Each structure stands twice: as C-alpha cells, then as structure tokens.
Amino acid sequence: MVAYPHLSSEQQQDLPKLIQVTALPVMYEDSTHQLWQCDTFQDQLILKICSSDQVDKSTFWQGMANLFDVNLPKQLGKIDQAYETVTTLSQLAIPEYISSGSSSPQTHAFILATKLPGAMVTNIEVDDDMVISLANHIGDLHQQEQKKWGRFYQADFDSQKWPLRLQDTLIALAENQSMIATELLDEVIDLAANCTVDNFVPIMPDLRWDQFLQQNSSLSALVDLDAFVYGPRELELVLLEYLLDEQQANLFAEHYQKNHSLPDLTQVRKPYRLLLFMMNVLGEKNIDNWMQASTRF
C-alpha cells in the first residue's frame, strides 16, 4: 500500500487512499516545506511537510513569531480556518483543504490540499489583467475588517499593542543582522511608535507572484496560505511597492480604490520596509537598494 511520506499511521488514518506519490523539487534553499504530489482515486493532492528546523532558521518566521505570535509547525493544524475564510472572500480559486496537523515530538506538521490546475506565476509574465485580478483579490480581503490582530485563527491582540510589538520585533531581528546601521534602526524605532492602526484585515506578509497560479495568462488561483494573519493593510501595500512597477501600481490603485481609499504610507513606509527587509521577504541583500526603492502609493 502506498503511504503518505513522513506522516504517522495515525495521521494517515482518514486520508484518501493513494495510487502513487511523487516528490516535487525544492524551489528555494531556505524553503520550509517539502512538497509531494499525491495521486488518489479521486483527485491529485499536494502534501506539504513542514520542517521545524528550517522554520527555526528562517528570519521570516522569526519575524512572524515575534510580531504576530505565529509558530508555524505548532499551528498548521488550525490552518483550515484560513482556507475557509479566503475561499469565501476571494474571487480566485483556493485549494480545497483536506487535512493538516501540528508538529509534536513524534509527528511532522503538514497540510494536505487539492492540486489546482495552472502554472506558477513569474514576474516576467505579469500583465495588466493579472494586476487587476490581484487588486480585486486584495481589495476583497481588505473588506474583512476587525479590531483585533495576530494569528489568523485567533487574532486577539488589541490595537494599542501593534506599535509596541512592531518595535520589539524590529529590535529582535536587528540583533542578528549586522548590516543595519544603528542610526537607521533608532530612527525606525521612533517612527514605529506612531504606527497606530484602528482596523486590521487579512494580509500575507510574504506576498509574492509565485504563490499564485495562472491559466491562459489569467491569474487563476492562490495556493500558499501559510502566512495569512490579521494585520494592517498598510504593511501589505508597502510590500506591493516592491512587486509592482509604476504602471502596474497605477493600475492596481485604480481598481483597488473602487472599494477602498489608499492610505497615506508616508509615516509607516520606513518601519515596514525595514521590517520586511529583515524578514527577508523577497531576498534582497542590499539594505540601501531596499530602503531607497521607488514609492508607488
């Protein structure tokens, strides 16, 4: 009998019966998951096995733990709520959630979901229609406002804690990053004290094009939901300034503003940029290039 890789017999009890399993290539050196295509009698599924060791080494997940209290291996067992909520809110296809489990001394954390048709989006193939679809997707999610922030399944931080945890996270991440000048860090810590937020929305602090699928040159699906949290929409918009060129940003803003006004990012841009840099969200290593990148919104 074909077995699901790395899952205990107890974890496999109620899962669909397998025909075959194929290991998928690792996309990045610092990937926190192993991926497997699992062929069943009904569907093709994708199994993601979370490596606790890789998560511990990841500056991105260190930032997620410090800021949002997200411990990925311990919390994957509750990721079904992200799948359910995003499926309801977004016009994009979301994989059907099958099962997941948290890590323990005896078991690996994992997610099992359906495999959706389409090819991974790359930066070079992004066109106007994809930008509009992204604007509609993010605009839909940003309509889901609430007063609490933090983990997606249990957002229980009050708004006044955002500047404080942001400051603490910036300080903690900077301790192991020698390229951050003391003057810059001090300035950003002061600015972070004024990063007040009234309402929080679903955001992806690791938003990248390669987390989406396209079919026939149209954005069709979002397949990576691991990092969803409730946070300030301004943080996601600051990240988008790196993903979009000027023309794309103008098109995004046009369609995003059909349901939302764009916030003023002037006061929050520098703290959020430094946070995203130290979390290594897009892999940039030159702090000057990152902080001096063009503003889009």
C-alpha positions in Angstrom: 0.0 0.0 0.0 1.3 3.5 -0.9 1.8 5.7 2.2 1.9 9.4 2.7 5.6 10.4 3.2 6.6 11.4 6.7 3.1 11.1 8.2 2.4 8.7 11.1 -0.1 5.9 10.7 -2.5 7.8 13.0 -2.2 11.0 10.8 -2.9 8.9 7.7 -6.0 7.1 9.1 -8.8 9.1 7.4 -6.9 10.4 4.4 -7.8 9.4 0.8 -6.2 6.2 -0.5 -3.1 6.8 -2.6 -2.2 5.4 -6.0 1.3 7.0 -6.1 3.4 9.8 -4.6 5.9 12.0 -6.4 8.4 14.3 -4.7 8.4 17.8 -6.1 11.6 19.9 -6.5 12.5 22.3 -3.7 12.1 25.8 -5.1 14.3 27.8 -2.7 17.3 27.0 -0.5 15.5 28.3 2.6 12.2 26.5 1.8 10.4 25.4 5.0 8.4 22.7 3.3 8.9 19.5 1.3 6.2 19.1 -1.3 4.7 15.9 -2.7 2.1 15.3 -5.4 -0.2 12.6 -4.1 -2.4 10.8 -6.7 -5.6 9.3 -5.3 -8.5 7.6 -6.9 -10.5 10.9 -6.8 -8.0 13.8 -7.1 -4.4 14.9 -7.2 -3.4 16.4 -3.9 -0.4 18.4 -2.7 1.2 17.4 0.6 3.4 19.9 2.3 5.6 18.7 5.1 6.9 21.5 7.4 10.5 21.3 8.5 10.6 22.6 12.1 14.4 23.0 11.8 14.1 25.2 8.6 11.4 27.3 10.3 13.7 27.9 13.3 16.4 29.2 10.9 14.1 31.4 8.9 14.3 35.1 9.6 10.8 35.4 8.0 9.2 33.0 10.5 11.3 34.5 13.4 9.6 37.8 12.5 6.2 36.2 12.2 6.7 34.7 15.7 7.9 37.9 17.2 5.3 40.1 15.7 2.2 38.0 15.1 2.8 35.2 17.6 2.8 32.7 14.7 4.6 29.4 15.4 4.1 27.7 12.0 4.8 24.0 12.9 2.6 24.2 16.1 -0.3 25.9 14.3 -0.7 24.2 11.0 -3.4 22.0 12.5 -5.6 25.1 12.5 -4.9 26.4 9.1 -8.3 25.2 7.8 -9.8 28.5 9.0 -7.6 30.4 6.6 -8.7 28.2 3.7 -12.3 28.5 4.7 -12.2 32.3 5.1 -10.1 33.1 2.0 -12.2 30.8 -0.2 -15.3 32.8 0.9 -13.7 36.2 0.3 -11.6 35.9 -2.8 -12.6 35.6 -6.4 -9.5 33.5 -7.0 -9.6 29.7 -6.7 -8.3 28.4 -3.4 -7.2 24.7 -3.0 -9.8 22.5 -1.2 -8.5 21.8 2.3 -8.3 18.1 3.1 -6.3 17.8 6.3 -3.5 19.3 8.4 -1.6 18.6 11.6 0.6 20.4 14.0 4.1 19.2 15.0 4.8 17.1 18.1 7.9 15.2 19.2 6.5 12.2 17.2 4.9 13.9 14.2 5.6 16.4 11.4 3.4 19.4 10.8 1.7 19.1 7.4 -1.0 20.4 5.1 -2.9 18.3 2.5 -5.0 20.1 -0.1 -6.2 19.6 -3.7 -3.9 20.4 -6.6 -5.3 23.1 -8.7 -4.7 23.4 -12.5 -2.4 26.2 -13.7 1.2 27.2 -13.8 3.1 29.2 -11.2 3.2 33.0 -12.0 6.6 34.5 -12.7 7.4 38.3 -12.6 8.2 38.4 -16.3 4.8 37.3 -17.4 2.7 39.6 -15.2 0.3 41.6 -17.4 -2.4 44.1 -16.8 -5.2 41.5 -16.3 -3.1 39.8 -13.6 -2.6 43.1 -11.8 -6.3 43.9 -11.9 -7.1 40.4 -10.6 -4.6 40.9 -7.8 -6.1 44.3 -7.0 -9.6 42.7 -6.8 -8.3 39.8 -4.7 -6.6 42.1 -2.2 -9.4 44.6 -2.2 -11.9 41.8 -1.3 -9.8 40.6 1.6 -9.3 44.1 2.9 -13.0 44.5 3.3 -12.9 42.0 6.1 -12.0 44.5 8.9 -11.8 43.8 12.6 -10.4 45.4 15.7 -8.1 42.6 16.8 -4.9 41.4 15.1 -2.5 38.5 15.1 -2.8 34.8 14.2 -5.5 34.1 11.6 -7.4 31.5 13.7 -7.0 33.5 16.9 -6.4 37.2 16.4 -6.5 38.5 20.0 -4.1 41.4 20.2 -5.6 44.9 20.9 -4.7 47.7 18.5 -2.5 49.6 21.0 -0.1 46.6 21.1 0.8 47.0 17.4 3.4 49.7 17.7 4.9 48.1 20.8 5.2 44.6 19.2 6.5 46.2 16.0 9.2 48.0 17.9 10.2 44.8 19.8 10.3 42.8 16.6 12.5 45.3 14.8 14.9 45.3 17.7 14.9 41.5 17.9 15.5 41.0 14.2 18.3 43.6 14.1 20.3 41.8 16.8 21.5 39.2 14.2 21.8 41.5 11.2 25.0 43.5 11.2 24.2 45.5 8.0 21.5 47.5 9.9 23.1 50.8 10.9 22.4 52.0 14.4 21.2 55.3 13.2 18.6 53.7 10.8 17.3 51.4 13.5 17.0 54.1 16.1 15.1 56.3 13.6 12.8 53.4 12.6 12.1 52.5 16.2 11.0 56.1 16.9 8.8 56.1 13.8 7.2 52.7 14.7 5.9 54.2 17.9 3.5 56.2 15.7 2.4 53.3 13.5 -1.1 53.2 15.0 -3.8 51.1 13.4 -7.6 51.2 14.0 -8.7 48.2 11.9 -7.0 45.0 10.8 -7.5 42.9 7.7 -6.3 39.5 6.3 -2.8 40.1 4.9 0.1 38.0 3.5 3.4 39.4 4.8 5.1 37.1 2.3 3.1 38.0 -0.7 4.8 37.1 -4.0 3.7 36.4 -7.5 4.9 32.8 -7.3 2.3 32.0 -4.7 -0.4 32.4 -7.4 -1.2 30.2 -10.5 -2.2 31.4 -13.9 -4.2 29.8 -16.7 -4.3 31.2 -20.2 -2.4 34.3 -19.0 -5.1 35.0 -16.3 -4.5 34.9 -12.6 -6.5 31.9 -11.5 -5.6 30.7 -8.0 -3.8 31.4 -4.7 -2.1 28.3 -3.4 0.1 29.3 -0.5 -1.9 30.4 2.6 0.6 29.5 5.3 1.4 33.1 6.4 -2.0 34.7 6.5 -2.6 36.8 9.5 -4.7 39.8 10.6 -2.6 42.9 10.3 -2.5 46.4 9.0 -3.3 46.7 5.2 -0.5 49.3 5.0 2.1 46.6 5.6 0.8 44.6 2.6 0.7 47.8 0.4 4.3 48.6 1.3 5.3 45.1 0.2 3.4 45.6 -3.1 5.5 48.7 -3.8 8.3 46.1 -4.5 6.2 43.8 -6.6 4.7 46.3 -8.9 6.4 48.7 -11.4 5.0 52.2 -11.7 2.5 51.4 -14.5 1.3 48.3 -12.6 1.0 50.2 -9.3 -1.2 52.9 -11.0 -3.4 50.1 -12.5 -3.6 48.4 -9.1 -4.5 51.6 -7.3 -7.3 52.4 -9.9 -9.0 49.1 -9.2 -8.3 48.8 -5.5 -9.8 52.3 -5.0 -13.2 51.1 -6.4 -13.8 49.8 -2.9 -11.1 51.4 -0.7 -9.3 54.7 -0.4 -5.5 54.3 -0.4 -4.0 55.1 3.0 -1.1 57.6 3.4 2.0 55.4 3.7 4.4 58.2 4.5 4.7 57.7 8.2 4.7 53.9 8.1 6.8 53.2 5.0 10.2 53.2 6.6 9.4 51.0 9.6 7.5 48.5 7.4 10.2 48.5 4.8 12.9 47.7 7.3 10.7 45.0 8.9 10.2 43.3 5.5 13.9 43.6 4.7 15.0 41.9 7.9 12.4 39.2 7.4 14.0 38.5 4.0 10.6 38.6 2.3 11.9 39.0 -1.2 15.6 38.0 -0.8 17.1 41.5 -1.2 20.5 41.7 0.5 21.4 45.4 -0.1 19.8 47.5 2.6 20.3 50.8 0.7 18.6 49.5 -2.5 15.7 48.2 -0.4 15.1 51.3 1.6 15.6 53.7 -1.3 13.3 51.8 -3.7 10.6 53.8 -5.6 7.4 54.7 -3.8 4.3 53.6 -5.6 1.3 54.6 -3.5 
